[in-house]
Each structure stands twice: as structure tokens, then as C-alpha cells.
Amino acid sequence: MSVIGIEGELENNWIFIYNNDGFVANVFTDRKNRITLFGNLDKNSNLMFNNQRILETYNTEDELESAVDAFVNEPGYYKEQAQDPSSEVYIGQSVKYPTIEPDLEED
């Protein structure tokens, strides 16, 4: 297994990385569980992953959002993850959707 690296070179590096473990994973694994990460790779940052993952890049956040929602077959999944500050799959900052911080009520 080899390691692949990418570097954020532009202001907007819209990326989608998911697991490609073959036919069995494609048929029997929940597609959300196959997602490694997606979002906006910060400029001048590096990301390493193994070659069993598929990397797709997009020119715009709209394109990435459409691809992610179609991949999981769930409209709104991308937006939900982009707004969730504790998302385990979304990286970087969304241009379209601000992060929604939970209200911390003082007693």
C-alpha cells in the first residue's frame, strides 16, 4: 500500500476522499461509512492518505456539495456536515454555510 499526498495550492481546494475497498464494500457498506473526508483544503496545508482511497477534486463548493449528496443519496447531508463544528468528515471552511455553534446557556 502506498501513500498519496496532496497540497493545498489555491484559495479553494474542494476535495472529496472516500474508501474504495472493491465490490463488497460498494454493495454492502453504508456509503456514509465509506467517506474519509470532504471540504475545503486550506492553502499551504498537506494531506496524506493511502491509495485505497479515491480522491476527487472540484472547482466549486456547489459541485462538491452535489457530488457528496449524490454519493450518500441524501439531499442536505453536505450542508449538515459543513455546519456541524464537530463533524468528523468535513474539513476547512464552507463558503456557503456558516458553522453553527451550539448555544451554551449559562445557569
ZIVEN-V170577 format. One record per residue. N is the residue number from 1. RES is the residue in one letter. OMEGA is omega in degrees with one decimal (999 if undefined). NEAR is the number of other C-alpha atoms within 8 Angstrom. Layout:
n={N:N}
res={RES:RES}
omega={OMEGA:OMEGA}
near={NEAR:NEAR}
This chain:
n={1:2:3:4:5:6:7:8:9:10:11:12:13:14:15:16:17:18:19:20:21:22:23:24:25:26:27:28:29:30:31:32:33:34:35:36:37:38:39:40:41:42:43:44:45:46:47:48:49:50:51:52:53:54:55:56:57:58:59:60:61:62:63:64:65:66:67:68:69:70:71:72:73:74:75:76:77:78:79:80:81:82:83:84:85:86:87:88:89:90:91:92:93:94:95:96:97:98:99:100:101:102:103:104:105:106:107}
res={M:S:V:I:G:I:E:G:E:L:E:N:N:W:I:F:I:Y:N:N:D:G:F:V:A:N:V:F:T:D:R:K:N:R:I:T:L:F:G:N:L:D:K:N:S:N:L:M:F:N:N:Q:R:I:L:E:T:Y:N:T:E:D:E:L:E:S:A:V:D:A:F:V:N:E:P:G:Y:Y:K:E:Q:A:Q:D:P:S:S:E:V:Y:I:G:Q:S:V:K:Y:P:T:I:E:P:D:L:E:E:D}
omega={178.6:-179.1:179.3:178.6:173.4:179.9:175.8:-176.2:-176.4:176.8:179.8:178.5:-176.1:-174.2:177.6:179.0:179.7:-177.0:177.1:-176.2:176.3:-172.8:-177.1:178.3:-178.4:-175.4:-169.0:-177.9:174.5:-174.7:177.2:179.6:177.8:-179.2:173.2:175.3:173.7:178.3:-173.9:178.3:-177.9:176.7:179.3:174.9:-179.0:178.4:179.3:177.3:-177.6:-172.9:172.9:178.6:175.7:176.3:173.0:178.1:-176.4:-179.6:-176.4:175.8:177.9:178.6:179.2:179.5:179.2:-179.1:-178.6:179.9:178.1:-179.1:-178.9:-178.9:-178.4:177.5:178.6:-179.6:179.5:-178.3:179.6:-179.3:-179.9:-178.0:-176.4:-178.0:179.9:178.2:178.8:-177.5:-178.2:177.2:175.5:-178.3:174.8:174.1:-175.0:-170.6:177.4:176.3:178.7:178.4:177.9:177.2:175.9:-178.1:177.4:179.5:999}
near={5:5:8:8:8:7:9:12:7:6:7:10:15:14:13:14:12:11:10:10:9:6:6:8:9:10:6:6:9:6:9:6:7:10:11:11:11:12:15:12:12:10:11:7:8:8:7:8:8:9:9:8:12:10:8:7:9:10:8:8:11:6:9:14:10:8:8:11:13:9:8:9:6:8:7:7:10:10:9:8:10:15:10:10:8:4:8:5:9:10:9:8:8:11:6:5:8:9:9:7:6:4:4:4:4:3:2}
